Amino acid sequence: MTTPTTQPSRPHLMLHERPKPVWPIMMVGFDPDLCTHIAHLFSDYAISGHVIKVMPCHTPEKALQQLLERRYALVIINAGLLDLNDPDNLVRVMREDFQQYHTRYIVVDSEPGETPMAEWLLEMHIQDYRHLQHINDNDWLMIVTQACQNYQLSMANNRQERGLEKVISATTDLLNKTSLRHFAEGILDQLSASLGLDEDGLICVQRRVRTPSSPCSPLYITAATGQHASLIGEPLSQLAALDIQSAFETCIEQQGPIFDTHYTALYYNNSHWEGAIYIDCECCPSDDYQQLLEIFASNISQCNELISKVNKLSFIAYHDTLTKVPNRTRFLLELDQRAKTQDVNTVIALIDLSHFADLNEGLGVETGNRLLINVTERLQSYLGDTCYIARIGADVFGLIGQQQDLNPDSIRATLSTPFDVGELSYSMRYNVGLCRLLAGEMTGLTLLKRSYIALARAKRNSARNYEFFLEEMEFDNRWRTDIINQLKNDFYEGHLSLWYQPQINLKTGAVCGIEALVRWPDSAGGFIQPPSIFIPLAEYSGLIIDIGDWILEEACRTFDKLKRQQHTLQSVCVNIGIPQFKQFNLIKTIQRLTQEYKLPAGTLVIEVTEQLAMHDPQLVIENLHTLQKLGVHAAIDDFGTGYSSLNTLRHLAIDRLKIDTQFIHEISHSNAEHARPPFAETLISLGQKLGLKLVAEGVETQAQANTLRQIGCHQGQGFFFAKPMPFDELLDWLNDNPSLSF
């Protein structure tokens, strides 16, 4: 008896113990605590059967070294490592130099601010751009899951394409066919070339696979050679040879090959189509020859199925899944083709639906989707015959057409009629940015960028809702970028300064407070830009967050200095903008400052505009109530110039109203003593009924001050009393003017 050879024992691995495949994700340039948190978040989380492994890299050099060792499903990069103006940034190097083409790239900005323009993200091959303070754990789960699934789809598509080449290696030319007819013609070409068949006796027919809803779909001739070539595209019933018709019908009915003494019929199919090939021959093929033909037919079926899948994936890649029109990627390709024509009559239009996000939030996503579909159908109905239509953003449609067809009037005629969305008749507001195809070489991306510039101008234009791109607009964008860069440098180098304007008790003449106002001085004693220019740019760039924190701290420090020098001011006022109100640590910052400088309750006054209060009422109401509990007062600035809801105003935790300058200028300089300014008096009366302190801005004459005092305004601020001044001048002014008489 033979003794069996002893094999080394191996541990028995149960099915549930088999390790799952891993999708590695790289985090570049982030705090180690954040990386650890993300790793812990995904420790028990699988995506499509894959576990997530987080690989932190603190430097770009380390990240590139890691790319030499393995491929990553996702790379998350700190925005601080990217130069927006450098085409050879880290993402491009990873993609192209290290050939990480299927990897998904997401940029996370740890500093609050605006998201870069979409065309920059597209050009840099960045799938998403987020701000760190806006990402919670659920967002991380969603972001990573979506990125990994997209990576899986990209890899699957790549494997499918490589598999397709192997499956049809003997018929590789079929892969280039983009229609049923071309595919069928390729089959006949390959049969003739590979098997040495007579080209005059080949016919190919196809039809959709039978379903309960369409059981009798007719057969069409999709390819033919020789004497039958003229019938391509016709129903099989048009073929005069009834015996060939019968052969096709029998072959497809039995879904298998027929080897007869006078012909051969091969059957092939996929999930959507089925077809047959008729081969005219003088005798029944040999067994070997039959086997070869069956293998060829099997290859055709696989090739046909894979081509259908590739076409489906291509449709998904280049079309919007909701509206079924081309998406942004396909729109850019179309723009590239149109740019080559240099047809100066071509116009590109971007239509942005106004307040679409509000509609989604108020009435639900289904209502929003219904509106998008209705808009698409309306555009196709009115402009589809002459214009190329795409959906290139959540609420943005892109169109390309000739000037006579695509213009503000044709768009207005298309969209002016209300849309029926369920039981709602919705009159949609929109803005349009238009760009003509100017002479000279340009890319689709350039045309899209210019259209977006025009669209941004249209949104800011209160007189009309459309703008055509002009070359000076691009110059204006460069100018804004230069100003923002200079402002950023000067701020961080300490060149900005805080000036102060006194506020006067109109009844007693006493100085009761100061307002802190930021200035951007130059070296010659003037100013580089006024606040009306650089404050909006600071808000646009996100720099206002840091500037705002600095203003708060400097204003509190100034009040503390004045208090130590025995100046009995009651308040210091600081303006707060929308981006500052949205930052998560604003309340903590104000709480720290009031405690650090021991400011009595009511000393610090936060000024917000009506626009801010109406922009996000719930956020403003919650924050102001929280600040009120901390002893911080609040004022509505420029009151009367916005569109305040009295109901919202009633719920705001405010202590004072600041009457805007334009209402103070109502007061006539010549007969102010006898004039009763109607708007100013109405606003002051409203404030009195609400029990609020009233402050008049822009007081320039004694007549205005006297009238304001007579109609019950509490405080005044303006050039009549004092101009804004730096701290040293403010100190001298306060020493010289403990109280004013007027």
Salt bridges, closest charged atoms under 4 A:
ASP88 OD1 - ARG92 NE 2.94
GLU96 OE1 - ARG92 NH1 2.87
ASP97 OD2 - ARG92 NH2 3.48
GLU119 OE1 - ARG328 NH2 3.88
ASP128 OD2 - ARG130 NE 3.02
ASP137 OD1 - HIS37 NE2 2.80
ASP173 OD2 - LYS177 NZ 3.11
GLU185 OE2 - ARG181 NE 3.14
GLU253 OE1 - ARG210 NH1 3.42
GLU274 OE2 - ARG207 NE 3.06
GLU274 OE2 - ARG210 NE 3.47
ASP320 OD2 - ARG391 NH1 3.12
GLU334 OE1 - ARG330 NH2 3.58
GLU334 OE2 - ARG338 NE 2.88
ASP352 OD2 - LYS459 NZ 3.47
ASP358 OD2 - HIS355 ND1 3.70
GLU377 OE2 - ARG370 NH2 3.98
ASP409 OD1 - ARG412 NH1 2.71
GLU467 OE1 - ARG464 NH2 3.41
GLU474 OE1 - ARG450 NH2 3.37
ASP476 OD2 - ARG457 NH2 3.04
GLU493 OE1 - HIS495 NE2 3.27
GLU515 OE1 - LYS658 NZ 2.95
GLU553 OE2 - ARG557 NH2 3.64
GLU553 OE1 - ARG592 NH2 3.31
GLU554 OE1 - ARG557 NH1 2.71
ASP560 OD1 - LYS563 NZ 3.99
ASP560 OD2 - ARG564 NE 2.83
GLU596 OE1 - ARG592 NH1 3.00
GLU607 OE2 - LYS658 NZ 2.95
ASP655 OD1 - HIS633 NE2 3.97
GLU681 OE2 - ARG676 NH2 2.80
GLU697 OE2 - LYS658 NZ 3.39
GLU700 OE2 - HIS665 NE2 3.63
